[in-house]
Amino acid sequence: MLKKNRKETPHHIDVNDLPEDQQFKQLSTQSKHLVDTIKMTAYRVETAMANSLRENMSHPDEVRTLLRALYNTEADLLPNLEAQTLTIRLHHLANVMSDNVIEKLCIQLNATETRFPRTNLRMVFKVGSI
């Protein structure tokens, strides 16, 4: 009975079919400006990362592809309260050359000694089980 009801339930609902009090409202101008600012900041950070990695790549035009792969890579978060560190251990990428480029990015990020927000833990970036 439940399976039958579940199969008959529509998977997608058109916004116009929702009751008026549940329909999505357009973002306010202030919210749109905030979202646009976040997007612009993220793009600028990605551009800065791309520029710093470009010189380490044999095919510099593929740097953004490498960064997208990095953003989709899983990572292990390993807090060490005694040493006051948060190790972000990135899983290996598709090939050794990509790992080598990302290791150089990790060295640059580690040099900043950035603290994880709202903690006193210094972030330490690593690739693999190194």
C-alpha positions as CSV (number, residue, x, y, z in Angstrom):
1,M,0.0,0.0,0.0
2,L,2.7,2.5,1.0
3,K,4.8,1.6,-2.0
4,K,1.8,2.2,-4.3
5,N,1.2,5.6,-2.8
6,R,4.9,6.4,-3.1
7,K,4.9,5.5,-6.8
8,E,1.8,7.6,-7.4
9,T,3.3,10.7,-5.7
10,P,4.8,13.1,-8.2
11,H,8.6,13.4,-8.0
12,H,8.6,17.0,-9.3
13,I,6.1,19.7,-8.6
14,D,5.9,22.9,-10.7
15,V,6.3,26.0,-8.7
16,N,3.0,27.3,-10.0
17,D,1.2,24.3,-8.6
18,L,2.3,25.1,-5.0
19,P,-0.2,26.9,-2.8
20,E,0.5,30.7,-2.9
21,D,1.8,30.9,0.6
22,Q,4.4,28.2,-0.2
23,Q,5.6,29.5,-3.5
24,F,9.2,30.8,-3.7
25,K,9.6,34.5,-3.5
26,Q,12.1,36.5,-5.6
27,L,15.3,37.4,-3.7
28,S,15.2,40.8,-2.3
29,T,17.7,43.3,-3.8
30,Q,19.9,43.1,-0.7
31,S,20.0,39.3,-0.8
32,K,20.8,39.3,-4.5
33,H,23.7,41.7,-3.8
34,L,25.0,39.5,-1.0
35,V,24.8,36.4,-3.3
36,D,26.5,38.3,-6.1
37,T,29.3,39.5,-3.8
38,I,29.9,35.9,-2.6
39,K,30.0,34.6,-6.2
40,M,32.4,37.4,-7.2
41,T,34.7,36.8,-4.2
42,A,34.7,33.0,-4.9
43,Y,35.6,33.7,-8.5
44,R,38.5,36.0,-7.5
45,V,39.8,33.4,-5.0
46,E,39.7,30.7,-7.7
47,T,41.5,33.1,-10.1
48,A,44.2,33.7,-7.6
49,M,44.6,30.0,-7.0
50,A,44.7,29.4,-10.7
51,N,47.4,32.0,-11.2
52,S,49.6,30.5,-8.4
53,L,49.3,27.0,-9.9
54,R,49.6,27.9,-13.6
55,E,53.4,28.0,-13.4
56,N,53.6,24.5,-12.0
57,M,51.6,22.9,-14.8
58,S,52.8,21.5,-18.1
59,H,49.4,22.5,-19.6
60,P,48.6,25.8,-17.8
61,D,45.3,26.2,-19.8
62,E,44.0,23.2,-17.8
63,V,44.4,24.8,-14.3
64,R,40.7,25.5,-13.8
65,T,39.9,21.9,-14.7
66,L,42.4,20.8,-12.0
67,L,40.8,23.1,-9.5
68,R,37.3,21.8,-10.2
69,A,38.7,18.3,-9.7
70,L,40.2,19.5,-6.4
71,Y,36.8,21.0,-5.3
72,N,35.1,17.6,-5.9
73,T,37.8,15.6,-4.1
74,E,36.9,14.1,-0.8
75,A,39.0,15.0,2.3
76,D,39.6,13.7,5.8
77,L,39.3,16.2,8.6
78,L,41.7,15.3,11.4
79,P,41.6,17.6,14.4
80,N,44.5,17.5,16.9
81,L,43.5,19.5,20.0
82,E,46.9,19.1,21.6
83,A,48.8,20.5,18.7
84,Q,45.9,22.9,17.9
85,T,45.8,21.8,14.3
86,L,43.1,20.7,11.9
87,T,44.7,18.5,9.2
88,I,42.7,18.5,5.9
89,R,44.0,15.4,4.1
90,L,42.9,15.5,0.5
91,H,42.4,12.3,-1.3
92,H,44.6,11.6,-4.3
93,L,43.6,13.0,-7.7
94,A,43.5,11.2,-11.0
95,N,47.3,11.2,-11.6
96,V,50.6,11.9,-9.9
97,M,51.2,15.1,-11.8
98,S,47.9,16.6,-10.4
99,D,48.9,15.5,-6.9
100,N,52.2,17.2,-7.3
101,V,50.6,20.5,-8.3
102,I,48.1,20.3,-5.5
103,E,50.9,19.6,-3.0
104,K,52.5,22.9,-4.0
105,L,49.2,24.6,-3.4
106,C,49.0,22.9,0.0
107,I,52.5,24.3,0.8
108,Q,51.3,27.8,-0.1
109,L,48.1,27.5,2.0
110,N,50.0,26.1,5.0
111,A,52.4,29.1,4.9
112,T,49.4,31.4,5.7
113,E,48.9,29.6,9.0
114,T,45.1,30.2,8.7
115,R,42.9,29.3,11.6
116,F,39.7,27.4,11.1
117,P,36.8,29.8,11.8
118,R,35.6,30.1,15.4
119,T,38.4,27.8,16.6
120,N,42.1,28.2,17.5
121,L,43.0,25.3,15.2
122,R,45.6,26.0,12.5
123,M,44.6,24.4,9.2
124,V,47.3,22.0,7.7
125,F,46.6,20.8,4.1
126,K,48.1,17.5,2.9
127,V,47.6,15.2,-0.1
128,G,47.0,11.5,0.6
129,S,48.4,9.8,3.7
130,I,51.7,11.7,3.7
